Amino acid sequence: MVHHLIEALLWILRRRRRVQIVGASMVPTHADGDDVLVDPRAYRRRPPQEGHIVLASHPTVANTLIVKRVARVEPDGRLFVVGDNPDPLASTDSRQFGAIRVERVQGRVTARFPW
């Protein structure tokens, strides 16, 4: 409960960005239509780690954002990101477009909103 209050306060203070999930790629973690809070400052001092859920710009579709889980960090620092949905057809991710550059990451998903 305390985590949710802190996240709400950070959103009010504009330290979090609110983003809506579109599609089923992150089911069961996040469903189509869920709103999530994203920390745009999460990776200023250290890079994303395996298991983090990130907001990133799509590597092949302009002006499109994606929410995916970091499945692994490649030796060159690129990120292999995938959806949580066990159906491989439910997510367009690194299995189709390859690992993404860390510069594409716009923040870390910190919470579902509202609680």
WOJO-V920476 format. One record per backbone hydrogen bond with DSSP energy under -1.0 kcal/mol. NH is the residue of the N-H (numbers start at 1). CO is the residue of the C=O. E is the energy in kcal/mol with one decimal. If there is no record, write none. Layout:
NH,CO,E  NH,CO,E
This chain:
5,1,-1.9  6,2,-2.5  7,3,-2.6  8,4,-2.5  9,5,-2.4  10,6,-2.7  11,7,-2.1  12,8,-2.5  13,9,-2.3  14,11,-1.6  15,10,-3.6  17,38,-2.7  19,36,-2.6  21,34,-3.6  27,24,-1.4  29,26,-1.1  30,26,-2.2  33,21,-2.9  34,31,-2.4  36,19,-3.1  37,111,-3.0  38,17,-2.6  39,108,-3.1  42,39,-1.3  44,41,-1.6  51,70,-3.3  52,49,-2.1  54,68,-3.1  55,107,-2.6  56,66,-2.7  57,104,-2.1  58,64,-3.4  64,61,-1.0  66,56,-3.0  68,54,-2.0  69,82,-3.1  70,52,-3.1  71,80,-2.8  72,80,-1.4  74,78,-2.9  77,74,-2.4  79,100,-3.2  80,72,-2.8  82,69,-2.5  85,25,-2.6  90,87,-2.2  94,81,-2.8  96,93,-2.5  97,93,-2.3  98,94,-1.5  100,79,-3.1  104,101,-2.0  105,102,-1.5  106,55,-3.6  107,55,-1.1  108,39,-1.7  109,53,-2.7  110,37,-3.0  111,37,-1.1  113,35,-3.6
